[in-house]
């Protein structure tokens, strides 16, 4: 499988097959340093106060968003899955090591919600289902030695 961009990963019907709002797509493009349309650039500037578009990917972001904005379903869960499957982190593991992509939620309820998205995204995509080695209560382990682990901050 060729490496898709984060936007392709999220929207491709063979992968996650999700729809993105213009703001969600602008955020993902900004985080990964992908080219933006004029509209996406305007959204980025309005949300960040920055006039220059990102020259490259960010290693860390803070995102303030309201209820039902897609924080978990369109941003956090897809990014965690993308990093586990296409982030290239497996190259840094030694034989027998398991890399962990953590998804930290505000409480146990939010942990269940985020993990539910991740698990369901993998089980509903034939391409992604083949990458899953093991499903645990709050962890999805992949064939490449990486895992997405969801847990509460408390």
Residue frames as qw, qx, qy, qz and C-alpha x, y, z in Angstrom:
[[0.000, 0.891, 0.455, 0.000, 0.00, 0.00, 0.00],
 [0.384, 0.450, -0.047, 0.805, 1.42, 3.40, -0.93],
 [0.255, -0.378, -0.512, 0.728, 1.53, 6.00, 1.81],
 [0.042, 0.781, 0.487, 0.387, -1.48, 8.33, 1.55],
 [0.034, 0.396, -0.259, 0.880, -1.53, 11.86, 2.93],
 [0.081, 0.182, 0.757, -0.622, -3.50, 12.27, 6.14],
 [0.492, 0.306, 0.066, -0.812, -6.38, 13.82, 4.16],
 [0.574, 0.212, -0.674, -0.413, -6.41, 10.91, 1.70],
 [0.212, 0.014, -0.932, 0.293, -6.29, 8.46, 4.61],
 [0.236, 0.245, 0.584, -0.737, -9.29, 10.07, 6.28],
 [0.534, 0.414, 0.036, -0.737, -11.43, 10.56, 3.17],
 [0.314, 0.269, -0.821, -0.395, -10.59, 7.55, 0.96],
 [0.818, -0.144, -0.028, -0.556, -13.58, 5.16, 0.98],
 [0.855, 0.120, -0.497, 0.082, -11.20, 2.17, 1.10],
 [0.360, 0.181, -0.605, 0.686, -9.53, 3.53, 4.25],
 [0.032, 0.255, 0.639, -0.725, -11.57, 5.62, 6.74],
 [0.003, 0.473, 0.715, 0.515, -14.07, 7.02, 4.24],
 [0.168, -0.659, -0.508, 0.528, -14.96, 10.01, 6.41],
 [0.231, 0.809, 0.261, 0.473, -16.18, 13.44, 5.36],
 [0.467, -0.267, -0.259, 0.802, -14.32, 16.48, 6.63],
 [0.071, 0.943, 0.280, -0.164, -15.56, 20.01, 7.18],
 [0.482, 0.769, -0.124, 0.401, -13.43, 22.75, 5.60],
 [0.295, -0.821, 0.384, -0.304, -12.03, 23.61, 9.07],
 [0.879, -0.295, 0.374, 0.011, -11.17, 19.97, 9.85],
 [0.841, 0.407, 0.125, 0.334, -9.37, 19.57, 6.54],
 [0.199, 0.873, -0.217, 0.389, -7.52, 22.86, 7.02],
 [0.578, -0.688, 0.403, -0.174, -6.37, 21.67, 10.46],
 [0.925, -0.058, 0.339, 0.164, -5.11, 18.31, 9.15],
 [0.659, 0.647, 0.027, 0.382, -3.35, 20.01, 6.23],
 [0.070, -0.892, 0.295, -0.335, -1.70, 22.49, 8.60],
 [0.759, -0.525, 0.380, -0.062, -0.58, 19.81, 11.07],
 [0.864, 0.031, 0.407, 0.294, 1.07, 17.78, 8.31],
 [0.178, -0.588, 0.343, 0.710, 2.38, 20.76, 6.32],
 [0.460, 0.367, 0.733, 0.341, 0.28, 19.94, 3.25],
 [0.050, 0.135, 0.306, 0.941, -0.65, 22.49, 0.59],
 [0.154, 0.535, 0.653, -0.513, -3.84, 24.46, 1.26],
 [0.213, 0.657, 0.530, 0.492, -6.42, 26.09, -0.95],
 [0.029, 0.431, -0.072, 0.899, -7.12, 29.79, -0.53],
 [0.639, -0.542, -0.211, -0.504, -10.19, 28.96, 1.61],
 [0.865, -0.297, -0.329, 0.234, -8.18, 26.59, 3.83],
 [0.489, 0.193, -0.227, 0.820, -5.47, 29.23, 4.22],
 [0.246, -0.524, -0.027, -0.815, -8.07, 31.77, 5.32],
 [0.807, -0.484, -0.267, -0.208, -9.47, 29.31, 7.86],
 [0.782, -0.069, -0.314, 0.534, -5.95, 28.62, 9.13],
 [0.230, 0.341, -0.150, 0.899, -5.24, 32.35, 9.50],
 [0.480, -0.556, -0.137, -0.665, -8.57, 33.02, 11.23],
 [0.870, -0.412, -0.264, -0.052, -7.99, 30.20, 13.73],
 [0.804, -0.152, -0.176, 0.547, -4.32, 30.83, 14.46],
 [0.123, -0.953, -0.015, 0.276, -3.83, 34.54, 13.90],
 [0.496, -0.373, 0.525, 0.583, -0.91, 33.68, 11.62],
 [0.514, 0.698, -0.093, -0.490, -0.66, 35.03, 8.11],
 [0.247, 0.518, -0.785, -0.233, 2.07, 32.70, 6.86],
 [0.940, -0.033, -0.151, -0.305, 1.01, 29.16, 6.11],
 [0.758, -0.482, 0.430, 0.087, 2.96, 26.29, 7.67],
 [0.324, 0.692, -0.597, -0.245, 6.20, 25.52, 5.83],
 [0.401, 0.191, -0.896, 0.020, 6.26, 21.98, 7.18],
 [0.642, -0.446, -0.602, -0.163, 4.56, 19.65, 9.63],
 [0.351, -0.676, 0.344, -0.549, 4.09, 20.43, 13.31],
 [0.395, 0.129, -0.878, 0.237, 5.39, 17.98, 15.91],
 [0.129, -0.395, -0.764, 0.493, 2.77, 19.10, 18.43],
 [0.152, -0.433, -0.319, -0.829, -0.50, 21.02, 18.34],
 [0.084, 0.303, 0.699, -0.643, -3.05, 22.33, 20.79],
 [0.159, -0.313, -0.628, -0.694, -6.57, 22.40, 19.41],
 [0.212, 0.233, 0.568, -0.761, -9.41, 24.22, 21.15],
 [0.304, -0.127, -0.663, -0.672, -12.72, 23.03, 19.73],
 [0.539, -0.142, 0.306, -0.772, -16.29, 22.80, 20.92],
 [0.591, 0.077, 0.764, -0.245, -18.69, 19.92, 21.35],
 [0.725, 0.494, 0.477, -0.055, -19.51, 17.95, 18.19],
 [0.199, 0.858, -0.319, -0.350, -16.58, 19.53, 16.31],
 [0.909, 0.363, -0.206, 0.013, -15.03, 16.18, 15.39],
 [0.177, -0.789, 0.570, -0.146, -12.09, 16.37, 17.81],
 [0.613, -0.260, 0.743, -0.066, -12.16, 12.60, 18.36],
 [0.778, 0.367, 0.505, -0.063, -13.84, 11.23, 15.24],
 [0.615, 0.773, 0.082, 0.130, -12.17, 13.40, 12.59],
 [0.153, 0.862, -0.420, 0.240, -8.91, 14.52, 14.17],
 [0.405, -0.604, 0.651, -0.218, -7.52, 12.57, 17.18],
 [0.844, -0.001, 0.529, -0.091, -8.55, 9.02, 16.24],
 [0.785, 0.612, 0.048, 0.082, -7.60, 9.33, 12.54],
 [0.172, 0.845, -0.472, 0.183, -4.25, 10.97, 13.38],
 [0.569, -0.473, 0.654, -0.159, -3.42, 8.23, 15.91],
 [0.882, 0.226, 0.413, -0.013, -4.26, 5.53, 13.35],
 [0.587, 0.794, -0.125, 0.099, -2.36, 7.31, 10.58],
 [0.080, -0.795, 0.579, -0.164, 0.74, 7.65, 12.74],
 [0.718, -0.263, 0.634, -0.113, 0.57, 3.97, 13.74],
 [0.831, 0.346, 0.431, 0.054, 0.16, 2.74, 10.18],
 [0.625, 0.669, 0.144, 0.377, 1.97, 5.29, 8.02],
 [0.224, -0.967, 0.122, -0.002, 4.06, 7.46, 10.37],
 [0.639, 0.561, -0.455, 0.264, 7.24, 5.46, 9.81],
 [0.441, -0.706, 0.419, -0.363, 7.73, 4.95, 13.55],
 [0.990, -0.092, 0.107, -0.024, 8.37, 1.22, 13.14],
 [0.677, 0.576, -0.281, 0.362, 11.79, 2.03, 11.67],
 [0.056, -0.689, 0.475, -0.545, 12.89, 3.16, 15.15],
 [0.842, -0.368, 0.224, -0.324, 11.95, -0.10, 16.89],
 [0.003, 0.466, -0.885, -0.021, 14.33, -2.92, 17.72],
 [0.541, -0.061, -0.794, -0.270, 13.30, -6.52, 17.21],
 [0.407, -0.356, -0.797, 0.271, 10.68, -7.46, 19.81],
 [0.028, -0.226, -0.318, 0.920, 9.86, -3.86, 20.74],
 [0.090, 0.688, 0.692, 0.200, 6.33, -2.49, 20.43],
 [0.113, 0.116, -0.009, 0.987, 5.87, 1.19, 19.70],
 [0.025, -0.630, -0.726, 0.275, 2.90, 2.97, 21.23],
 [0.011, -0.380, -0.240, -0.893, 0.90, 5.83, 19.79],
 [0.088, -0.366, -0.736, 0.562, -0.93, 7.19, 22.86],
 [0.190, -0.540, -0.385, -0.724, -4.33, 8.84, 22.70],
 [0.193, -0.183, -0.662, 0.700, -4.96, 10.54, 26.04],
 [0.239, -0.615, -0.537, -0.526, -8.59, 11.40, 26.79],
 [0.182, -0.539, 0.274, -0.775, -9.99, 13.60, 29.57],
 [0.588, -0.258, 0.573, -0.509, -11.71, 10.70, 31.38],
 [0.379, -0.042, 0.922, 0.059, -12.66, 7.02, 31.08],
 [0.547, 0.613, 0.493, -0.285, -15.86, 7.81, 29.16],
 [0.360, 0.835, -0.248, -0.335, -13.96, 9.81, 26.55],
 [0.199, -0.455, 0.846, 0.195, -11.37, 7.02, 26.37],
 [0.523, 0.253, 0.811, -0.064, -14.11, 4.54, 25.44],
 [0.495, 0.787, 0.203, -0.307, -15.46, 6.91, 22.80],
 [0.160, 0.782, -0.518, -0.307, -12.06, 7.53, 21.18],
 [0.283, -0.267, 0.913, 0.121, -11.14, 3.85, 21.23],
 [0.591, 0.446, 0.633, -0.226, -14.55, 2.98, 19.78],
 [0.465, 0.813, -0.122, -0.329, -13.81, 5.18, 16.77],
 [0.012, 0.632, -0.748, -0.200, -10.37, 3.63, 16.28],
 [0.434, -0.022, 0.899, -0.055, -11.62, 0.06, 16.60],
 [0.590, 0.587, 0.484, -0.270, -14.60, 0.67, 14.32],
 [0.341, 0.802, -0.324, -0.369, -12.51, 2.42, 11.66],
 [0.059, -0.465, 0.867, 0.170, -10.24, -0.62, 11.50],
 [0.435, 0.146, 0.880, -0.123, -13.01, -3.21, 11.45],
 [0.545, 0.676, 0.370, -0.329, -15.04, -1.46, 8.73],
 [0.369, 0.779, -0.416, -0.289, -12.12, -1.07, 6.31],
 [0.993, 0.103, 0.020, 0.062, -10.94, -4.28, 4.66],
 [0.560, 0.619, -0.329, 0.440, -7.53, -2.69, 4.06],
 [0.166, -0.647, 0.482, -0.567, -7.08, -1.64, 7.68],
 [0.889, -0.298, 0.153, -0.313, -8.56, -4.81, 9.19],
 [0.927, 0.242, -0.201, 0.203, -5.70, -6.79, 7.67],
 [0.306, 0.618, -0.428, 0.585, -3.20, -4.61, 9.55],
 [0.571, -0.577, 0.280, -0.512, -4.66, -5.40, 12.99],
 [0.407, 0.254, -0.861, 0.171, -2.78, -8.08, 14.93],
 [0.342, -0.346, -0.808, 0.331, -4.73, -7.94, 18.19],
 [0.263, -0.613, -0.155, -0.728, -7.57, -5.98, 19.77],
 [0.355, -0.193, -0.726, 0.557, -7.51, -5.43, 23.54],
 [0.116, -0.737, -0.600, 0.290, -9.79, -3.40, 25.82],
 [0.031, 0.944, 0.051, -0.326, -8.14, -0.02, 25.10],
 [0.217, -0.615, 0.597, 0.467, -5.41, -0.98, 22.65],
 [0.854, 0.500, 0.076, -0.123, -5.16, -1.96, 19.00],
 [0.487, -0.517, 0.585, 0.391, -1.94, -3.74, 18.06],
 [0.653, 0.671, -0.143, -0.322, -0.83, -3.74, 14.45],
 [0.962, 0.178, 0.055, 0.202, 1.22, -6.14, 12.36],
 [0.486, 0.707, -0.211, 0.468, 4.00, -3.52, 12.04],
 [0.591, -0.093, -0.523, 0.607, 4.83, -3.63, 15.78],
 [0.052, -0.198, 0.180, -0.962, 3.01, -0.43, 16.66],
 [0.186, -0.534, -0.818, 0.107, -0.10, -0.02, 18.79],
 [0.185, -0.517, -0.058, -0.834, -2.63, 2.72, 19.47],
 [0.387, -0.318, -0.761, 0.413, -3.32, 2.82, 23.20],
 [0.229, -0.637, -0.200, -0.708, -6.17, 4.94, 24.57],
 [0.498, -0.355, -0.650, 0.451, -6.24, 5.94, 28.23],
 [0.183, -0.925, -0.281, -0.181, -7.63, 8.68, 30.47],
 [0.296, 0.622, -0.352, 0.634, -5.44, 11.45, 31.86],
 [0.503, -0.589, 0.306, -0.553, -6.79, 10.80, 35.36]]
